[in-house]
Amino acid sequence: MSAAPAVVGGHLYLERDGLALLGRRHPDVVFGGGLWHTLAGHTEPGESVRACVVREAREEAGLVLDPADLHLVHTVHMPGAGPGAAPRLQLFFTAARWAGEPRVLEPECCTGWEWWPREALPAGTVPYTRAAIDAITHSPPYTELGWDYPVPGRTA
């Protein structure tokens, strides 16, 4: 039996003064239109997940990061979005430091960046993003969502 490929997503969870940075996804995007989400993207062929996070931060929000300043804080594992779709492995990193203020550089993907209280995220937050942010401070560093078999300690 061959191993199933997985789509790897790199997420940047930034916190400043107790506030978490989220971007509002454009209503016309394929995934999560109109919802709030961390800065994120999928790895490209030959790219590490840290390199992905650094690239996406620069492309989406104009933030400059050093890969050495990124620390893995949570992992979410989910099935694919449909029959035969590859499962998703979402890796959430925080940055010890960064340069720049978030600004909208890909308006076709994100309509704005806002800082939210971690304990009071907006109602329209992507469910796995909310689960990850909640777990970063309250739970183990791993969450499984959407699998159709019982998993001890699973968030949903």
Rosetta blueprint (number, residue, H / E / L):
1 M L
2 S L
3 A L
4 A L
5 P L
6 A L
7 V E
8 V E
9 G E
10 G E
11 H E
12 L E
13 Y L
14 L L
15 E E
16 R E
17 D L
18 G L
19 L E
20 A E
21 L E
22 L E
23 G E
24 R E
25 R E
26 H L
27 P L
28 D L
29 V L
30 V L
31 F L
32 G L
33 G L
34 G L
35 L L
36 W E
37 H E
38 T L
39 L E
40 A E
41 G E
42 H E
43 T L
44 E L
45 P L
46 G L
47 E L
48 S L
49 V H
50 R H
51 A H
52 C H
53 V H
54 V H
55 R H
56 E H
57 A H
58 R H
59 E H
60 E H
61 A H
62 G L
63 L L
64 V E
65 L L
66 D L
67 P H
68 A H
69 D H
70 L E
71 H E
72 L E
73 V E
74 H E
75 T E
76 V E
77 H E
78 M E
79 P L
80 G L
81 A L
82 G L
83 P L
84 G L
85 A L
86 A L
87 P L
88 R E
89 L E
90 Q E
91 L E
92 F E
93 F E
94 T E
95 A E
96 A L
97 R L
98 W L
99 A E
100 G L
101 E L
102 P L
103 R L
104 V L
105 L L
106 E L
107 P L
108 E L
109 C L
110 C E
111 T E
112 G E
113 W E
114 E E
115 W E
116 W E
117 P E
118 R H
119 E H
120 A H
121 L L
122 P L
123 A L
124 G L
125 T E
126 V L
127 P H
128 Y H
129 T H
130 R H
131 A H
132 A H
133 I H
134 D H
135 A H
136 I H
137 T H
138 H H
139 S L
140 P L
141 P L
142 Y E
143 T E
144 E E
145 L L
146 G L
147 W L
148 D L
149 Y L
150 P L
151 V L
152 P L
153 G L
154 R L
155 T L
156 A L
